[in-house]
Amino acid sequence: MVAAAGAVVFAITALTAGSLYWTGYIGDRQGAIAQEINTRLGSKGLSNVKVLVDKHWRATAEGLVASAAEKDLALAMIREHGQLKEPISDLIRVRPTRAELQAILDKAAANTGIPQASAQIDDSLTTVTIGGADLVPEARARMEQALSSALSNAGAPTQVRFVSNTTSASPGAVLPTADGEAITGTLNEQLRAAALSGVSAELAGAGRVRLQGTVLSQEQHDRAVQIAASQAGVSGVIDLLQIAAPPSTAANRDPAKLEGEINRGLRSNGLGGITALVADDFSVTLKGSVNSAENKNRAFQLVRQFPVKGLPKDRVFVVE
């Protein structure tokens, strides 16, 4: 009798404890759920989003994503856990586009009071080139502080670096528009011939050209700048080129994560109309549309920087 009663008491205690743990009254069931959600988000390339679950099963999601679609996906994945109570506290921010950030920088530069102050952010949103007629060290520091504050408030990447535009044109060296377009057209052809299809050149005024895009090495970077600087009619080069970071070895073991990294790279380089699909064998298919053959070439050049299998399959249309 005593043994039977003890067994009953033990069973009741175990069931009660299990129930209390499962409902979150004891232990850290909420923390386990949050970790599970965060792991799933990371597997879909959404590791920038983090979830916390309190004792009342209220979830708070915060972080920075590249698009509204990524935000909707993250929230949908969080809501899949039926134990969480609505509403979810949504603190996820969508990173502004390059055009939106450029408008913010233009306004911040104008507010510095520095003559002819300018700021130009590159396609990868990681480098801001600053300039002005009074860019002494004190003025540069003031500009960087103002621009950093504006970018931070807008949700820009924290790894943005600032460089000065040290190239200047000779007085009055302004190319006529037609001549300038012919020069940049020739220059872009020379860059493609040098296997630098990820680099593009455009007019920047006063005889200067602006180089933008991503290269694979310092050698390619120096080659692109040298080609631009030696082009007849060019008086200065604004260097906004980025050297691609080494691909993540973790991504090489996870097709889903690799797919997320590639698509983020495409969006950050202004190629959001293209989507990368990574198969289990790490082969890649590119689908979507772009407005020029040059941008299509840039997309394929960018994908080859990642640890993919073979050449990407081409499902991209050029719509001019």
Contacts in CASP RR format, 6 or more apart in sequence:
PFRMAT RR
TARGET T0000
AUTHOR 0000-0000-0000
METHOD contacts of the structure
MODEL  1
MVAAAGAVVFAITALTAGSLYWTGYIGDRQGAIAQEINTRLGSKGLSNVK
VLVDKHWRATAEGLVASAAEKDLALAMIREHGQLKEPISDLIRVRPTRAE
LQAILDKAAANTGIPQASAQIDDSLTTVTIGGADLVPEARARMEQALSSA
LSNAGAPTQVRFVSNTTSASPGAVLPTADGEAITGTLNEQLRAAALSGVS
AELAGAGRVRLQGTVLSQEQHDRAVQIAASQAGVSGVIDLLQIAAPPSTA
ANRDPAKLEGEINRGLRSNGLGGITALVADDFSVTLKGSVNSAENKNRAF
QLVRQFPVKGLPKDRVFVVE
17 26 0 8 1.000
20 26 0 8 1.000
21 27 0 8 1.000
21 29 0 8 1.000
22 29 0 8 1.000
23 29 0 8 1.000
24 30 0 8 1.000
24 55 0 8 1.000
24 57 0 8 1.000
30 53 0 8 1.000
30 54 0 8 1.000
30 55 0 8 1.000
30 57 0 8 1.000
31 53 0 8 1.000
33 53 0 8 1.000
33 81 0 8 1.000
33 83 0 8 1.000
33 84 0 8 1.000
34 51 0 8 1.000
34 52 0 8 1.000
34 53 0 8 1.000
34 59 0 8 1.000
36 81 0 8 1.000
37 51 0 8 1.000
37 53 0 8 1.000
37 59 0 8 1.000
37 77 0 8 1.000
37 78 0 8 1.000
37 81 0 8 1.000
38 47 0 8 1.000
38 49 0 8 1.000
38 50 0 8 1.000
38 51 0 8 1.000
40 77 0 8 1.000
41 47 0 8 1.000
41 49 0 8 1.000
41 51 0 8 1.000
41 74 0 8 1.000
41 77 0 8 1.000
41 78 0 8 1.000
42 257 0 8 1.000
43 254 0 8 1.000
43 256 0 8 1.000
43 257 0 8 1.000
44 73 0 8 1.000
44 77 0 8 1.000
44 256 0 8 1.000
44 260 0 8 1.000
45 256 0 8 1.000
45 257 0 8 1.000
45 259 0 8 1.000
45 260 0 8 1.000
45 261 0 8 1.000
45 264 0 8 1.000
46 65 0 8 1.000
46 70 0 8 1.000
46 73 0 8 1.000
46 74 0 8 1.000
46 77 0 8 1.000
48 63 0 8 1.000
48 64 0 8 1.000
48 65 0 8 1.000
49 61 0 8 1.000
49 62 0 8 1.000
49 63 0 8 1.000
49 65 0 8 1.000
49 74 0 8 1.000
49 92 0 8 1.000
50 61 0 8 1.000
50 62 0 8 1.000
50 63 0 8 1.000
51 59 0 8 1.000
51 60 0 8 1.000
51 61 0 8 1.000
51 78 0 8 1.000
52 59 0 8 1.000
52 60 0 8 1.000
53 59 0 8 1.000
53 60 0 8 1.000
53 84 0 8 1.000
54 60 0 8 1.000
56 85 0 8 1.000
57 83 0 8 1.000
57 84 0 8 1.000
57 85 0 8 1.000
58 84 0 8 1.000
58 85 0 8 1.000
58 88 0 8 1.000
58 89 0 8 1.000
59 78 0 8 1.000
59 84 0 8 1.000
59 85 0 8 1.000
59 88 0 8 1.000
59 89 0 8 1.000
60 88 0 8 1.000
60 89 0 8 1.000
60 91 0 8 1.000
61 74 0 8 1.000
61 75 0 8 1.000
61 78 0 8 1.000
61 88 0 8 1.000
61 89 0 8 1.000
61 90 0 8 1.000
61 91 0 8 1.000
61 92 0 8 1.000
62 91 0 8 1.000
62 92 0 8 1.000
63 91 0 8 1.000
63 92 0 8 1.000
63 93 0 8 1.000
64 92 0 8 1.000
64 93 0 8 1.000
64 94 0 8 1.000
64 95 0 8 1.000
64 155 0 8 1.000
65 71 0 8 1.000
65 74 0 8 1.000
65 92 0 8 1.000
65 93 0 8 1.000
65 94 0 8 1.000
65 95 0 8 1.000
66 94 0 8 1.000
66 95 0 8 1.000
66 264 0 8 1.000
66 267 0 8 1.000
66 268 0 8 1.000
67 94 0 8 1.000
67 95 0 8 1.000
67 267 0 8 1.000
68 94 0 8 1.000
70 94 0 8 1.000
71 92 0 8 1.000
71 94 0 8 1.000
74 92 0 8 1.000
75 88 0 8 1.000
75 90 0 8 1.000
75 92 0 8 1.000
78 84 0 8 1.000
78 88 0 8 1.000
79 86 0 8 1.000
79 88 0 8 1.000
93 155 0 8 1.000
95 125 0 8 1.000
95 155 0 8 1.000
95 156 0 8 1.000
95 157 0 8 1.000
96 104 0 8 1.000
96 154 0 8 1.000
96 155 0 8 1.000
96 156 0 8 1.000
98 121 0 8 1.000
98 123 0 8 1.000
98 125 0 8 1.000
98 270 0 8 1.000
100 154 0 8 1.000
101 121 0 8 1.000
101 125 0 8 1.000
101 151 0 8 1.000
101 154 0 8 1.000
101 156 0 8 1.000
102 120 0 8 1.000
102 121 0 8 1.000
104 150 0 8 1.000
104 151 0 8 1.000
104 154 0 8 1.000
105 119 0 8 1.000
105 120 0 8 1.000
105 121 0 8 1.000
105 128 0 8 1.000
105 147 0 8 1.000
105 150 0 8 1.000
105 151 0 8 1.000
106 119 0 8 1.000
107 150 0 8 1.000
108 119 0 8 1.000
108 146 0 8 1.000
108 147 0 8 1.000
108 149 0 8 1.000
108 150 0 8 1.000
109 117 0 8 1.000
109 118 0 8 1.000
109 119 0 8 1.000
109 130 0 8 1.000
109 143 0 8 1.000
109 146 0 8 1.000
109 147 0 8 1.000
110 117 0 8 1.000
111 146 0 8 1.000
112 139 0 8 1.000
112 142 0 8 1.000
112 143 0 8 1.000
112 146 0 8 1.000
114 132 0 8 1.000
114 133 0 8 1.000
114 134 0 8 1.000
114 135 0 8 1.000
114 139 0 8 1.000
114 142 0 8 1.000
114 143 0 8 1.000
115 132 0 8 1.000
115 133 0 8 1.000
115 134 0 8 1.000
116 131 0 8 1.000
116 132 0 8 1.000
116 133 0 8 1.000
117 130 0 8 1.000
117 131 0 8 1.000
117 132 0 8 1.000
117 143 0 8 1.000
118 130 0 8 1.000
118 131 0 8 1.000
118 132 0 8 1.000
118 165 0 8 1.000
119 128 0 8 1.000
119 129 0 8 1.000
119 130 0 8 1.000
119 131 0 8 1.000
119 143 0 8 1.000
119 147 0 8 1.000
120 128 0 8 1.000
120 129 0 8 1.000
120 210 0 8 1.000
120 238 0 8 1.000
120 240 0 8 1.000
121 127 0 8 1.000
121 128 0 8 1.000
121 160 0 8 1.000
122 128 0 8 1.000
122 129 0 8 1.000
122 212 0 8 1.000
122 213 0 8 1.000
122 240 0 8 1.000
122 241 0 8 1.000
122 242 0 8 1.000
123 212 0 8 1.000
123 213 0 8 1.000
123 240 0 8 1.000
123 268 0 8 1.000
123 269 0 8 1.000
123 270 0 8 1.000
124 213 0 8 1.000
124 214 0 8 1.000
124 242 0 8 1.000
124 265 0 8 1.000
124 268 0 8 1.000
124 269 0 8 1.000
125 156 0 8 1.000
125 157 0 8 1.000
125 160 0 8 1.000
125 268 0 8 1.000
126 157 0 8 1.000
126 159 0 8 1.000
126 160 0 8 1.000
126 161 0 8 1.000
126 242 0 8 1.000
127 160 0 8 1.000
127 161 0 8 1.000
127 162 0 8 1.000
127 163 0 8 1.000
127 240 0 8 1.000
127 242 0 8 1.000
128 147 0 8 1.000
128 151 0 8 1.000
128 160 0 8 1.000
128 161 0 8 1.000
128 162 0 8 1.000
128 163 0 8 1.000
129 162 0 8 1.000
129 163 0 8 1.000
129 164 0 8 1.000
129 165 0 8 1.000
129 238 0 8 1.000
129 239 0 8 1.000
129 240 0 8 1.000
130 140 0 8 1.000
130 143 0 8 1.000
130 144 0 8 1.000
130 147 0 8 1.000
130 162 0 8 1.000
130 163 0 8 1.000
130 164 0 8 1.000
130 165 0 8 1.000
131 143 0 8 1.000
131 164 0 8 1.000
131 165 0 8 1.000
132 139 0 8 1.000
132 165 0 8 1.000
135 143 0 8 1.000
135 164 0 8 1.000
140 164 0 8 1.000
144 162 0 8 1.000
147 162 0 8 1.000
148 160 0 8 1.000
151 160 0 8 1.000
152 158 0 8 1.000
163 239 0 8 1.000
165 238 0 8 1.000
167 208 0 8 1.000
167 236 0 8 1.000
167 237 0 8 1.000
167 238 0 8 1.000
167 239 0 8 1.000
168 206 0 8 1.000
168 236 0 8 1.000
169 205 0 8 1.000
169 206 0 8 1.000
169 207 0 8 1.000
169 208 0 8 1.000
169 235 0 8 1.000
169 236 0 8 1.000
170 235 0 8 1.000
172 206 0 8 1.000
173 206 0 8 1.000
173 207 0 8 1.000
173 235 0 8 1.000
174 205 0 8 1.000
174 206 0 8 1.000
174 207 0 8 1.000
175 183 0 8 1.000
175 203 0 8 1.000
175 205 0 8 1.000
175 207 0 8 1.000
175 233 0 8 1.000
177 203 0 8 1.000
179 233 0 8 1.000
180 203 0 8 1.000
180 207 0 8 1.000
181 203 0 8 1.000
183 209 0 8 1.000
183 231 0 8 1.000
183 232 0 8 1.000
183 233 0 8 1.000
183 234 0 8 1.000
184 201 0 8 1.000
184 202 0 8 1.000
184 203 0 8 1.000
184 209 0 8 1.000
185 201 0 8 1.000
186 231 0 8 1.000
187 201 0 8 1.000
187 209 0 8 1.000
187 227 0 8 1.000
187 228 0 8 1.000
187 231 0 8 1.000
187 234 0 8 1.000
188 200 0 8 1.000
188 201 0 8 1.000
188 294 0 8 1.000
190 227 0 8 1.000
190 231 0 8 1.000
191 197 0 8 1.000
191 198 0 8 1.000
191 199 0 8 1.000
191 200 0 8 1.000
191 201 0 8 1.000
191 224 0 8 1.000
191 227 0 8 1.000
192 294 0 8 1.000
192 297 0 8 1.000
194 223 0 8 1.000
194 224 0 8 1.000
194 227 0 8 1.000
196 215 0 8 1.000
196 220 0 8 1.000
196 223 0 8 1.000
196 224 0 8 1.000
196 227 0 8 1.000
197 294 0 8 1.000
197 297 0 8 1.000
197 298 0 8 1.000
197 300 0 8 1.000
197 301 0 8 1.000
198 213 0 8 1.000
198 214 0 8 1.000
198 215 0 8 1.000
198 297 0 8 1.000
198 298 0 8 1.000
198 301 0 8 1.000
198 302 0 8 1.000
199 211 0 8 1.000
199 212 0 8 1.000
199 213 0 8 1.000
199 214 0 8 1.000
199 215 0 8 1.000
199 224 0 8 1.000
199 241 0 8 1.000
200 211 0 8 1.000
200 212 0 8 1.000
200 213 0 8 1.000
200 294 0 8 1.000
200 298 0 8 1.000
201 209 0 8 1.000
201 210 0 8 1.000
201 211 0 8 1.000
201 212 0 8 1.000
201 228 0 8 1.000
202 209 0 8 1.000
202 210 0 8 1.000
202 212 0 8 1.000
203 209 0 8 1.000
203 210 0 8 1.000
204 210 0 8 1.000
204 238 0 8 1.000
206 235 0 8 1.000
207 233 0 8 1.000
207 234 0 8 1.000
207 235 0 8 1.000
207 236 0 8 1.000
208 234 0 8 1.000
208 235 0 8 1.000
208 236 0 8 1.000
208 237 0 8 1.000
208 238 0 8 1.000
209 228 0 8 1.000
209 231 0 8 1.000
209 234 0 8 1.000
209 236 0 8 1.000
209 237 0 8 1.000
209 238 0 8 1.000
210 237 0 8 1.000
210 238 0 8 1.000
210 240 0 8 1.000
211 224 0 8 1.000
211 225 0 8 1.000
211 228 0 8 1.000
211 237 0 8 1.000
211 238 0 8 1.000
211 239 0 8 1.000
211 240 0 8 1.000
211 241 0 8 1.000
212 240 0 8 1.000
212 241 0 8 1.000
213 240 0 8 1.000
213 241 0 8 1.000
213 242 0 8 1.000
213 269 0 8 1.000
213 298 0 8 1.000
214 241 0 8 1.000
214 242 0 8 1.000
214 243 0 8 1.000
214 244 0 8 1.000
214 269 0 8 1.000
214 298 0 8 1.000
214 301 0 8 1.000
214 302 0 8 1.000
214 305 0 8 1.000
215 221 0 8 1.000
215 224 0 8 1.000
215 241 0 8 1.000
215 242 0 8 1.000
215 243 0 8 1.000
215 244 0 8 1.000
216 243 0 8 1.000
216 244 0 8 1.000
216 305 0 8 1.000
217 243 0 8 1.000
218 243 0 8 1.000
220 243 0 8 1.000
221 241 0 8 1.000
221 243 0 8 1.000
224 241 0 8 1.000
225 237 0 8 1.000
225 239 0 8 1.000
225 241 0 8 1.000
228 234 0 8 1.000
228 237 0 8 1.000
229 236 0 8 1.000
229 237 0 8 1.000
244 302 0 8 1.000
244 305 0 8 1.000
247 261 0 8 1.000
247 305 0 8 1.000
247 306 0 8 1.000
247 307 0 8 1.000
248 257 0 8 1.000
248 258 0 8 1.000
248 261 0 8 1.000
249 307 0 8 1.000
250 257 0 8 1.000
251 257 0 8 1.000
251 258 0 8 1.000
251 261 0 8 1.000
251 306 0 8 1.000
251 307 0 8 1.000
252 258 0 8 1.000
252 282 0 8 1.000
252 307 0 8 1.000
255 278 0 8 1.000
255 279 0 8 1.000
255 280 0 8 1.000
255 282 0 8 1.000
256 278 0 8 1.000
258 278 0 8 1.000
258 282 0 8 1.000
258 306 0 8 1.000
258 307 0 8 1.000
258 308 0 8 1.000
259 276 0 8 1.000
259 277 0 8 1.000
259 278 0 8 1.000
260 276 0 8 1.000
261 306 0 8 1.000
262 276 0 8 1.000
262 278 0 8 1.000
262 284 0 8 1.000
262 302 0 8 1.000
262 303 0 8 1.000
262 306 0 8 1.000
262 308 0 8 1.000
263 275 0 8 1.000
263 276 0 8 1.000
265 271 0 8 1.000
265 302 0 8 1.000
266 272 0 8 1.000
266 273 0 8 1.000
266 274 0 8 1.000
266 275 0 8 1.000
266 276 0 8 1.000
266 299 0 8 1.000
266 302 0 8 1.000
269 298 0 8 1.000
269 302 0 8 1.000
271 290 0 8 1.000
271 295 0 8 1.000
271 298 0 8 1.000
271 299 0 8 1.000
271 302 0 8 1.000
273 288 0 8 1.000
273 289 0 8 1.000
273 290 0 8 1.000
274 286 0 8 1.000
274 287 0 8 1.000
274 288 0 8 1.000
274 289 0 8 1.000
274 290 0 8 1.000
274 299 0 8 1.000
274 316 0 8 1.000
275 286 0 8 1.000
275 287 0 8 1.000
275 288 0 8 1.000
276 284 0 8 1.000
276 285 0 8 1.000
276 286 0 8 1.000
276 303 0 8 1.000
276 312 0 8 1.000
277 284 0 8 1.000
277 285 0 8 1.000
277 286 0 8 1.000
277 287 0 8 1.000
278 284 0 8 1.000
278 308 0 8 1.000
279 285 0 8 1.000
281 309 0 8 1.000
282 307 0 8 1.000
282 308 0 8 1.000
282 309 0 8 1.000
283 308 0 8 1.000
283 309 0 8 1.000
283 310 0 8 1.000
283 313 0 8 1.000
284 303 0 8 1.000
284 306 0 8 1.000
284 308 0 8 1.000
284 309 0 8 1.000
284 312 0 8 1.000
284 313 0 8 1.000
285 312 0 8 1.000
285 313 0 8 1.000
285 315 0 8 1.000
286 299 0 8 1.000
286 300 0 8 1.000
286 303 0 8 1.000
286 312 0 8 1.000
286 313 0 8 1.000
286 314 0 8 1.000
286 315 0 8 1.000
286 316 0 8 1.000
287 315 0 8 1.000
287 316 0 8 1.000
288 315 0 8 1.000
288 316 0 8 1.000
288 317 0 8 1.000
289 316 0 8 1.000
289 317 0 8 1.000
289 318 0 8 1.000
289 319 0 8 1.000
290 296 0 8 1.000
290 299 0 8 1.000
290 316 0 8 1.000
290 317 0 8 1.000
290 318 0 8 1.000
290 319 0 8 1.000
291 318 0 8 1.000
291 319 0 8 1.000
291 320 0 8 1.000
292 318 0 8 1.000
292 320 0 8 1.000
293 318 0 8 1.000
296 316 0 8 1.000
296 318 0 8 1.000
299 316 0 8 1.000
300 311 0 8 1.000
300 312 0 8 1.000
300 314 0 8 1.000
303 312 0 8 1.000
304 311 0 8 1.000
304 312 0 8 1.000
END
